[in-house]
């Protein structure tokens, strides 16, 4: 765990002083789960459930805030069972799927979700032609219900393919009044009405939190990083944690604490939980 400044260490200490009222937001891929070539093969870091159970004893609530569909994240992380166990320890587990468009909680045990955005079906119909024109027909297209993600990680040249696709996919998305979210060898297309920053601010307000921590690893987490900083400027103790990788080094400069991938996130959560 590396603090990026003296102020960052002060923010960490301020959060620890109010832990019983703190809410913790966590991205899934690259934060709780190692990034893998096959998105459907992602699973929680083996030590993550234990760290979250310990964390439940000292904080108010925990939320997984992810671009994945909520149902998928719950299944991959066995989060329904983990959520029940966390309730017994004192904190509720929430899942905000598809950047906050979907909501699930351990007590409610059902997913609330809006309709797919207008234009998404037309975008999907036109996408294969765009991929062919860019020489990327074999890119993996993940349909998420409320979004579509184009993955280049399995390609022979993941970075080059990603760079070729950003501009034409952006143009296609714009024609259908959609927005793109570039990430680690993935381009996601969705409605721009919701993002992780809005989901995190809503979570903080609903929980009447006295502090907030958010951990993320990719560009889709930037709005949540900014939300923590805004809340902190308004007087709420807050901590921004970057789960660092060589694929997305730009997030380091936005963080208070930098950790080494999911293992580092687990260690940080365990460190917070050690204050009882």
QUIUR-V479644 format. One record per residue. N is the residue number from 1. OMEGA is omega in whole degrees, -180 to 180 (* if undefined). BURIAL is I if it has 9 or more other C-alpha atoms within 8 Angstrom, else O. Layout:
n->(N & N)
omega->(OMEGA & OMEGA)
burial->(BURIAL & BURIAL)
This chain:
n->(1 & 2 & 3 & 4 & 5 & 6 & 7 & 8 & 9 & 10 & 11 & 12 & 13 & 14 & 15 & 16 & 17 & 18 & 19 & 20 & 21 & 22 & 23 & 24 & 25 & 26 & 27 & 28 & 29 & 30 & 31 & 32 & 33 & 34 & 35 & 36 & 37 & 38 & 39 & 40 & 41 & 42 & 43 & 44 & 45 & 46 & 47 & 48 & 49 & 50 & 51 & 52 & 53 & 54 & 55 & 56 & 57 & 58 & 59 & 60 & 61 & 62 & 63 & 64 & 65 & 66 & 67 & 68 & 69 & 70 & 71 & 72 & 73 & 74 & 75 & 76 & 77 & 78 & 79 & 80 & 81 & 82 & 83 & 84 & 85 & 86 & 87 & 88 & 89 & 90 & 91 & 92 & 93 & 94 & 95 & 96 & 97 & 98 & 99 & 100 & 101 & 102 & 103 & 104 & 105 & 106 & 107 & 108 & 109 & 110 & 111 & 112 & 113 & 114 & 115 & 116 & 117 & 118 & 119 & 120 & 121 & 122 & 123 & 124 & 125 & 126 & 127 & 128 & 129 & 130 & 131 & 132 & 133 & 134 & 135 & 136 & 137 & 138 & 139 & 140 & 141 & 142 & 143 & 144 & 145 & 146 & 147 & 148 & 149 & 150 & 151 & 152 & 153 & 154 & 155 & 156 & 157 & 158 & 159 & 160 & 161 & 162 & 163 & 164 & 165 & 166 & 167 & 168 & 169 & 170 & 171 & 172 & 173 & 174 & 175 & 176 & 177 & 178 & 179 & 180 & 181 & 182 & 183 & 184 & 185 & 186 & 187 & 188 & 189 & 190 & 191 & 192 & 193 & 194 & 195 & 196 & 197 & 198 & 199 & 200 & 201 & 202 & 203 & 204 & 205 & 206 & 207 & 208 & 209 & 210 & 211 & 212 & 213 & 214 & 215 & 216 & 217 & 218 & 219 & 220 & 221 & 222 & 223 & 224 & 225 & 226 & 227 & 228 & 229 & 230 & 231 & 232 & 233 & 234 & 235 & 236 & 237 & 238 & 239 & 240 & 241 & 242 & 243 & 244 & 245 & 246 & 247 & 248 & 249 & 250 & 251 & 252 & 253 & 254 & 255 & 256 & 257 & 258 & 259 & 260 & 261 & 262 & 263 & 264 & 265 & 266 & 267 & 268 & 269 & 270 & 271 & 272 & 273 & 274 & 275 & 276)
omega->(-177 & 175 & -177 & 179 & 174 & 178 & -179 & 178 & 178 & 178 & 178 & -180 & -180 & 178 & -179 & -180 & -175 & -171 & -175 & 176 & -176 & 169 & -177 & 175 & -175 & 168 & 180 & -176 & 179 & -179 & 173 & -178 & 174 & 176 & -179 & -177 & 180 & -177 & -178 & -179 & -178 & 177 & 177 & 169 & -175 & -178 & -176 & -180 & 179 & 179 & 180 & 176 & 178 & 180 & -179 & -179 & -173 & -179 & -178 & -177 & 180 & 177 & 168 & -177 & -166 & 172 & 178 & 169 & -177 & -178 & -179 & 180 & 180 & -179 & -176 & -179 & -174 & -171 & 176 & 178 & 179 & 179 & 178 & 179 & 179 & 176 & 179 & 180 & 174 & -179 & 180 & 176 & 176 & 171 & 173 & -176 & 179 & 175 & 178 & 179 & 179 & -179 & 177 & 174 & -178 & 180 & -177 & 176 & 171 & -175 & 173 & -174 & 176 & 175 & 175 & -179 & 176 & 179 & -176 & -180 & 178 & 177 & -179 & -180 & -176 & -175 & -178 & 180 & 178 & 179 & 179 & -178 & -180 & -179 & -176 & -178 & -176 & 176 & -178 & 179 & -178 & 177 & -174 & -178 & 178 & -177 & 175 & 179 & 177 & -177 & 177 & -174 & -178 & -177 & 179 & 178 & -174 & -177 & 180 & 178 & 177 & -177 & 178 & -173 & -173 & -175 & -179 & 178 & 177 & -180 & 179 & 179 & -179 & 179 & -178 & 175 & 177 & 179 & 177 & 177 & 178 & 179 & -177 & -177 & 176 & 175 & -179 & -180 & -175 & 171 & 179 & -175 & -175 & 174 & -174 & 178 & 178 & 179 & -179 & 179 & 178 & 179 & 179 & -178 & -177 & 180 & -177 & -174 & 175 & 178 & -177 & 173 & 172 & 179 & 178 & -174 & -170 & -175 & 177 & 180 & -174 & -180 & 177 & 175 & -179 & 179 & 178 & -179 & 179 & 178 & 179 & 178 & 178 & 174 & -179 & 176 & -177 & -178 & 177 & -176 & 176 & 170 & -165 & 174 & 177 & -179 & -177 & -176 & -175 & -177 & -177 & -176 & 180 & -171 & 170 & -178 & 177 & 179 & -175 & 174 & -178 & 177 & 178 & 177 & 178 & 180 & 179 & 179 & 178 & 178 & 176 & -178 & -178 & 178 & -177 & *)
burial->(O & O & I & I & O & O & O & I & I & O & I & I & O & I & I & I & O & I & I & O & I & I & I & I & I & I & I & I & I & I & I & I & I & I & O & O & O & O & O & O & O & I & O & I & I & O & O & I & I & O & I & I & I & I & I & I & I & I & I & I & I & I & I & I & I & I & I & I & I & I & O & O & I & I & I & I & O & O & I & I & O & I & I & I & I & I & I & O & I & I & I & I & I & I & I & I & I & I & I & I & I & I & I & I & I & I & O & O & O & O & I & O & O & O & O & O & O & O & I & I & O & O & I & I & O & O & I & I & O & I & I & I & O & I & O & I & O & O & I & O & O & O & O & I & O & I & I & I & I & I & I & I & I & I & I & O & O & I & I & O & I & I & O & I & I & I & O & I & I & I & O & I & I & I & O & I & O & I & I & I & I & I & I & O & I & I & I & I & I & I & I & O & O & I & I & I & I & I & I & I & I & O & O & I & O & O & I & O & I & I & I & I & I & I & I & I & I & I & I & I & I & I & I & I & I & I & I & I & I & O & I & I & O & O & O & I & I & I & I & I & I & I & I & I & I & O & O & I & O & O & I & I & O & O & I & I & I & I & I & I & I & I & I & I & I & I & I & I & I & I & O & I & I & O & O & O)
